[in-house]
């Protein structure tokens, strides 16, 4: 059965126009998602290229082929920039002008515009390079765990290889797959391949954007808005999973309970904005002294918990003491005054108390209470011989 080239071309044009318009609507509803604008430009420029290719034979080759491919190459440059913007990297504006101009300059040479093989090789080389760059940009952002990212990388890569294959087969296959005389159905088959790649990539881009939005919402739901530390909900969900894994592996873990000293008097003196400045400075100090795999959570007010995976009590004590010393030495400018304060820390280890999060929190909190009783600004490690029902200031945890 022969593929009707005009039907495929018209259908592809309509779908790309609709999808490009939808991307603009998505951007209008979510202005922070600037990548939607770039991918809308990609699709709309591809529509312009399709219209120009369709009038070939009714107008000069320089217009249909030259300008048509300028629009298509500009679309692929925008696709590359969209991948950069999606990764929160600034777009490169120069290639949007220079790369299409390179093609158009070649088209001004009569020997080039009249030779199908030359046009196929150069246009395929440019398209393959731009698609490979888009795949590379998406690969660079792989640390952001979005399930749809990898299929997008694969599709950009296979699309790039498709254009590379045109170069290799330029003298073997009919146009537009190669440079031999066009045969019935070849244009329709080529456009069909282009259409399905474009459609699949577009669907995956929407899925990837949705995954990012859902991930950001989950992060916000588990993050303290003031300090950027995890919140109590995150502590309970992540802490429980972490402890179960450590229990299976029989690996040590320590929980630090951190409580700023005399924080109420600081709030009374400088107001809540002053207290907020101190809290943010404290969180910065803690993050400077813990690993990326450790979890700092704000329990409430001036109270924090920190989970230290694969850490024994001795190592945890060194970490806690570094935090205590550096925070004591840190100065915070509050309303023109230099403020210094201290922190008391309690440590509870799974080596002593097992792998129950509530038990570790209660024991570490009791150790903080002991540190306060001893004069504040010190680290206390909870001991197994402490009374099981000693003083604890932890309120019931709401999940």
Beta strands, then each sheet from edge to edge (+ up, - down):
strand 1: 253-260
strand 2: 295-300
strand 3: 303-309
strand 4: 332-334
strand 5: 337-339
strand 6: 343-349
strand 7: 379-381
sheet 1: 2+ 3- 1+ 6- 7-
sheet 2: 4+ 5-
end
